[in-house]
Amino acid sequence: AQSVSQHNHHVILSEAASLELGCNYSYGGTVNLFWYVQYPGQHLQLLLKYFSGDPLVKGIKGFEAEFIKSKFSFNLRKPSVQWSDTAEYFCAVRPSGTTDSWGKFQFGAGTQVVVTP
Amino acid sequence: DTGVSQNPRHKITKRGQNVTFRCDPISEHNRLYWYRQTLGQGPEFLTYFQNEAQLEKSRLLSDRFSAERPKGSFSTLEIQRTEQGDSAMYLCASSLSQGLVSHEQFFGPGTRLTVL
């Protein structure tokens, strides 16, 4: 069975610090990869996605992620965080393939990020 | 607002009662998904529809749970004989599937269920 692992459950950092959140998945085939964010009191929103091509993808609000196929990883990064980046971040994986019969996402447990002023 | 909407946003019920939630997806999206999220966890897949057809159900979806999407637009999720363990946030998402390609999912605000 496929699974998604997010290494940190809670991260606390100061404004202007750099952020990197780890995400590893287990699945032997081709995957689509996503990072979602949930700001306090809001619903899940897509930060960025990787389907194919350049493994370094850029998303909204200055976030980027790098897909390293050999490491089954899709880590999220932001060079300089702001207080408004306080949120919960979820990595999600979906197998892709010729049938697309598996439509559901597998989410990680999430990482709560708190940015202090 | 043309996003995914869910009603009600909150539901408090007594154990043993039945509850029904509604999800209205983005209008042109043909796929609709239900997830359950508990505190400290990511969303867990329950089931999904392609138009009106329910294509897959998780093992998490016991026989007390039933979902419908009768006209391929809105969907309902019913939980019969609720148990305290059913307390969670129930999320709905929709996406557009074109041929063999399925695009990213857009999530609704969720329905928070509390079973007393």
Chai-1 contact restraints between the chains, C-beta under 6 A:
chainA,res_idxA,chainB,res_idxB,connection_type,confidence,min_distance_angstrom,max_distance_angstrom,comment,restraint_id
A,H43,B,F107,contact,1.0,0.0,6.0,A-B,restraint_1
A,H43,B,P109,contact,1.0,0.0,6.0,A-B,restraint_2
A,L44,B,F107,contact,1.0,0.0,6.0,A-B,restraint_3
A,L46,B,E104,contact,1.0,0.0,6.0,A-B,restraint_4
A,K49,B,E104,contact,1.0,0.0,6.0,A-B,restraint_5
A,F90,B,G42,contact,1.0,0.0,6.0,A-B,restraint_6
A,D100,B,L100,contact,1.0,0.0,6.0,A-B,restraint_7
A,D100,B,S102,contact,1.0,0.0,6.0,A-B,restraint_8
A,G103,B,Y48,contact,1.0,0.0,6.0,A-B,restraint_9
A,G103,B,S102,contact,1.0,0.0,6.0,A-B,restraint_10
A,K104,B,F45,contact,1.0,0.0,6.0,A-B,restraint_11
A,K104,B,Y48,contact,1.0,0.0,6.0,A-B,restraint_12
A,F107,B,G42,contact,1.0,0.0,6.0,A-B,restraint_13
A,F107,B,P43,contact,1.0,0.0,6.0,A-B,restraint_14
A,G108,B,G42,contact,1.0,0.0,6.0,A-B,restraint_15
A,A109,B,Q41,contact,1.0,0.0,6.0,A-B,restraint_16
A,A109,B,G42,contact,1.0,0.0,6.0,A-B,restraint_17
A,G110,B,G42,contact,1.0,0.0,6.0,A-B,restraint_18
